[in-house]
Amino acid sequence: MSPLSPTGDAFRILRMAGGGDGESHFDIVPLPRTGGTPGHSVQSRLFATDVEISDSLPGAFVDWHGVSSPRLLVVLSGELEIGLGDGSRHVLRKGDIVLASDVTGRGHTSRLVGTEPVRIMTVRLPAENSLAPKLNPCPPGVADAQCVSVRLDKAKAVAGGGQGG
């Protein structure tokens, strides 16, 4: 699935969330757009509480579990199989991003499949309003003049003949 919609209006990712039946389900959700150029690029900036990078060997299995707070799972290498309560299994591969927000219910299972180690970057999001857009591209305490994102936006505007994006 391409993250860019045909109109370039939203960045879409797979979400795993607890349902009213006590089981986790997948659906597709848009992330808030905080920049980019319609039809060309989409940028989504969110608040994060911390980031973890982990390596695991194939064959590892974690039985039914949910997450304590919403998080983005970014598969950097290897393959991770997610099992849901309906018996379905979904394999995540390098480049896949999933919003794991099954904080209620039975959760899901995780199995590391394939032949290579699995490296996952977990970006934990705030428990409340986890998809609230972070509109300011600069980290707290960094002036706009020192902020790389602001400087890049200005450079794009100059290169584009004054059209920001």
N, C-alpha and C positions, 0 to 999 in steps of 0.2 A: 504494500500500500504506500503510495507516495504521500508524504506529509503535506504537500502543497495542494490545496484545492484548486480547481480549474480557474477560479477567480483570484486566487492568491489571498483570500480574505482571512483564512484561519489555518493554523498549524494543528493538525489532528493527530492524536495518538490513541493507542489502545489503553483502556482503563479496566482494571479488575476491581470490582466493588461488591460488597455484600448486598444481597437482595433480601426482600421481605420473607423469602422462604428459608432464610438462614444459610444459604449457599452463596458462594462467590460466582459472579458472571462477568463476561467480557462485553464491553461495548466500546464505541469510538466517541471520543470527546474532543472538542476544540480547545486549544489553549488560547489565552488572551493574546491578542496581537499588540505588540508594543513598538513595532518598527518594521522596516522593510519597504518594498515597493510593490504595490498591487500587481498581481500577475507575474511577478519576477522573484520576489523573495519575501519571506515572512520571518519575523523575529518575535520571539516570546520570551519575556524576562519575568521570572518569578522570584519570590523570596525563598531562601533556603535556610535551614537551621544548621545543617552540617553535611559533609560529604564523606563517604566511605568507599574505598576500593578494596575488593577482596578477590582472592584466587582460591579455587577449589578444584579438586581432582574429579574426573569423570567417575560416575558410579555413586557419588554421595546422594543421599536421599533424606529429605526432611518431610516428616508426616504432617498431617493437617495443622495448619497455622495461619493466622492472619497477621496483619501488621499493626504495630502500636500507634503509628501515625502515618499519614499519607507520604508516599515517596515515589520518586522516579527511579526505575530500574533501567540502566543503560547497559546493554550487553556489549562488552568490548571485544571478547573472543570466546570461542567455545559455543556450546549449546545447552540451554536450560529448558527442561520440559515442565510445564505447569499443568497440574491436574485439578479439575474442578469437580464439584459435587455431582454434576450430571454424568460423570464418567468420561467427559471429553478431556483430551490432552492437547496442549498447544506448545510447540517448540519455538523458543525464542533464540535468535541467532545474532551474530555480530551486526551491530547497527540498530537493532530493535530497541525501542523505548516503550516502557509500559508504566502507566500510573497505577501503582498498587495502593488501593485505598480500601481494601477489605478489612476495615477495623472492627466490623461486627460479623457475627455468624461463625461458621466452622472454618472458613478460610480456604486454603488451597494446599496442594502438595508441590514440592519442588524436587526434581531429579536432574542430576547433571548427566547428560547423555553425550554420545560421540566419543572421540578418541583424544581430544585435546583438553587441557585444563580450561575452566570457565573463569573469566575475569569479568566482574560486574562492578559498575560504579553505581552506588546508591546515593541519591540526592534526597535527603529528608526535607519535607516541606512542613510548614506550620500546621498544627492540628486544626486550627480554625481558618477558614478562608484560604485553603491550601492553593487554590488557583488564582488568587488575587494578583493582578498584574503589578509588577514593580516598575513604575513609570520612569523613575530617575535612573539613568544608566550608571551613575557613579556610586561607588561604595560610600557608606557613611563616613563623613570627615574628609572626603577627597573633593577638592574644588574642581569646578567644571574645566578650568584651564589645565588641570593635571589629569583629567579623566580621558582615557584612551577612546572610549565610545563616543564622547562628545567631539574629540578631535577627528575621528574617522568620519562622523556624520558631516562635519564641516568640510572635510576633504572631498567627500562624495558630492556635496552641494556645489563646490567649486568646479569639480571635474564634469558635473552634469549641467554646467551653464546656469547655476543658481537654483536648480530644482533639487530640494532636499529629498531624502528617502530613507 
